[in-house]
Each structure stands twice: as structure tokens, then as C-alpha cells.
Amino acid sequence: MNDELVQKIRSNPKYKELVSKRTGFAIKLGIFILAIFYTYILTIAFNPSFLGTKLGNEGVMTIAFPIAAGIIVISFITTLIYVRKANGEYEDLINAIKEDVKDEL
């Protein structure tokens, strides 16, 4: 890729919008997931008896397992949200940028 094309893409307002939206959204999702993970870890560290609470009267499963499973499910859901947004809004911006620089490709 030549430097002129790279410079034209970087100076495109749609590219700047794409980078801004994508980065902001990824940071928000990342902070959300990290907050969930760290809350779980901090609960293990400072209140292990809560996570050791058994489910049911004679059950062997503790409350930690469904919470951990929920965290994994939430992680998958946030990944799907990002992929959906990437394949929709971000892809439209990428195609608009390609259209703007099409004559130089």
C-alpha cells in the first residue's frame, strides 16, 4: 500500500468516525466485562462464604457455578453484540471509505 493512499484514508472523516466509534464501543464493552470478572474475583477473595453457599438443601453445587456460567454467557453475548455492530454500522463505514478511495486502489 502506498503512503499517499494511507494518508488519504487516514484523513478521511469517515475513517476518523469509524476509529472513534469502534474504539469507544470496544472500550465500553471491555470495561463492562472486566468489571464483571473482577467483581467475581474480588468476591472470591473477600467473601468466599457467599460463593460457597450450597444450592438446595442437599445439593452439592454451590452458587459460584451458576454465577461463573452466567459470566461466560454474558461474555459471549457481548462478543455477539460487538460482531453484530461490526458487521452492520462499522462495515457500512468501511465500504464508504473504500468508495471514497476507490480511484486510487
C-alpha positions as CSV (number, residue, x, y, z in Angstrom):
1,M,0.0,0.0,0.0
2,N,1.5,3.4,-0.9
3,D,1.9,6.2,1.6
4,E,-0.4,8.5,-0.4
5,L,-3.3,6.1,-0.2
6,V,-2.7,5.5,3.5
7,Q,-2.7,9.3,4.1
8,K,-5.9,9.7,2.1
9,I,-7.6,7.1,4.2
10,R,-6.4,8.4,7.5
11,S,-7.5,12.0,6.6
12,N,-11.0,10.8,5.6
13,P,-13.6,12.0,8.1
14,K,-15.4,8.7,7.8
15,Y,-12.3,6.8,8.8
16,K,-11.9,9.1,11.9
17,E,-15.5,8.4,12.7
18,L,-15.0,4.7,12.3
19,V,-12.0,4.6,14.6
20,S,-13.7,6.8,17.2
21,K,-16.9,4.8,17.3
22,R,-15.2,1.4,17.2
23,T,-12.6,2.3,19.9
24,G,-15.2,3.8,22.2
25,F,-17.6,0.9,21.9
26,A,-14.8,-1.7,22.4
27,I,-13.6,0.1,25.5
28,K,-17.1,0.3,26.9
29,L,-17.6,-3.4,26.4
30,G,-14.2,-4.2,27.7
31,I,-14.7,-2.3,30.9
32,F,-18.1,-3.9,31.4
33,I,-16.6,-7.4,31.1
34,L,-13.6,-6.6,33.2
35,A,-15.9,-5.2,35.9
36,I,-17.9,-8.4,36.0
37,F,-14.7,-10.6,36.1
38,Y,-13.1,-8.5,38.8
39,T,-16.2,-8.4,40.9
40,Y,-16.3,-12.2,40.8
41,I,-12.6,-12.4,41.7
42,L,-13.0,-9.9,44.5
43,T,-16.0,-11.8,45.8
44,I,-13.8,-14.9,45.9
45,A,-11.1,-13.0,47.8
46,F,-13.2,-11.1,50.3
47,N,-16.4,-13.1,50.7
48,P,-15.7,-16.7,49.8
49,S,-18.5,-18.0,52.0
50,F,-21.1,-16.3,49.8
51,L,-19.9,-18.2,46.8
52,G,-19.6,-21.4,48.9
53,T,-23.3,-21.2,49.7
54,K,-24.9,-24.5,48.6
55,L,-27.9,-24.5,46.3
56,G,-30.8,-26.5,47.7
57,N,-30.9,-28.5,51.0
58,E,-28.9,-31.5,49.9
59,G,-27.2,-30.2,46.8
60,V,-23.5,-30.3,46.2
61,M,-23.5,-27.4,43.8
62,T,-22.6,-24.0,45.2
63,I,-23.8,-20.6,44.0
64,A,-20.4,-20.0,42.4
65,F,-21.0,-22.3,39.5
66,P,-24.2,-20.6,38.1
67,I,-22.6,-17.2,38.6
68,A,-19.4,-18.2,36.7
69,A,-21.6,-19.8,34.0
70,G,-23.5,-16.5,33.8
71,I,-20.3,-14.6,33.4
72,I,-19.3,-16.8,30.5
73,V,-22.7,-16.4,28.8
74,I,-22.5,-12.6,29.3
75,S,-19.1,-12.6,27.7
76,F,-20.4,-14.5,24.6
77,I,-23.4,-12.1,24.4
78,T,-21.1,-9.0,24.5
79,T,-19.0,-10.6,21.8
80,L,-22.1,-11.2,19.7
81,I,-23.1,-7.5,20.2
82,Y,-19.7,-6.3,19.0
83,V,-19.7,-8.6,16.0
84,R,-23.2,-7.5,15.0
85,K,-22.3,-3.9,15.3
86,A,-19.0,-4.5,13.3
87,N,-20.9,-6.3,10.6
88,G,-23.5,-3.6,10.4
89,E,-22.6,0.0,11.2
90,Y,-18.8,-0.4,11.0
91,E,-19.0,-2.3,7.8
92,D,-21.1,0.4,6.2
93,L,-18.4,3.0,7.2
94,I,-15.6,0.8,5.8
95,N,-17.5,0.4,2.5
96,A,-18.0,4.2,2.3
97,I,-14.3,4.7,2.9
98,K,-13.4,2.2,0.2
99,E,-15.8,4.1,-2.1
100,D,-14.1,7.4,-1.4
101,V,-10.6,6.0,-2.2
102,K,-11.7,3.6,-4.9
103,D,-10.0,5.5,-7.7
104,E,-6.6,5.2,-6.0
105,L,-6.7,1.4,-5.5
